[in-house]
Amino acid sequence: MKRVYMILGSALIAVWAWSEWTGWELAPDTKRGVVPASARNTGGFRSYHFWSGGK
């Protein structure tokens, strides 16, 4: 059973490495770093400046 998990884990890491190398993404249409206004207004979103004091 240990060998099966090692093979499965190695396969997952290999697929991840290949996707990173080729630039393939699961959802390429998403914009990174953009937080919708509805998420910001709920109070759960904290920016970098909130946690670091804006320095």
N, C-alpha and C positions, 0 to 999 in steps of 0.2 A: 504494500500500500504506500509505503514511503517513496518508492521509486515512481509510482504513478503521480504523486503530488510534485515530485521533483521535475518530472517531464512536463506536467501541466504548467507549473510555475515558470519553467524555462521557456515554454512556448509563449506564454503571455508576455514575458519580458522581451522575447524576440520580436513579437508583433508590435509591442509598444516602441521598441527601438527602431524598427523599420518605419513605423508611421512618423516618428519624430524626424528621422533622417530624410524622408521624402516630403515632409511638410503636410502630410495628409491629416485632415481633421474630421471628427465625427459630425460636427455642425459648423461648416465653414461660413455660414451666413451671419453668425453672431458677431456682434461688435464687442471687442474687449475694452474694458475700462469705462464703459458707458452704463450708468445706473439710471433706470427710469425714475421719473419724478415721483411716481406712486410709491416706490420703495424708499426714496429719500424722505418723503413726508410722513411715513409711518413711525419714524423714530428709531427704527432698528438699524438704520444705516449710519455708520460713523466714518467720517473721512480720515485721511492721514493727519490732517491738521488738528482734528479733535483729540486724537490719542497722543500726538507728539507736542502739542501746544503750539503748532504752527511755526516752529523754529526751523 
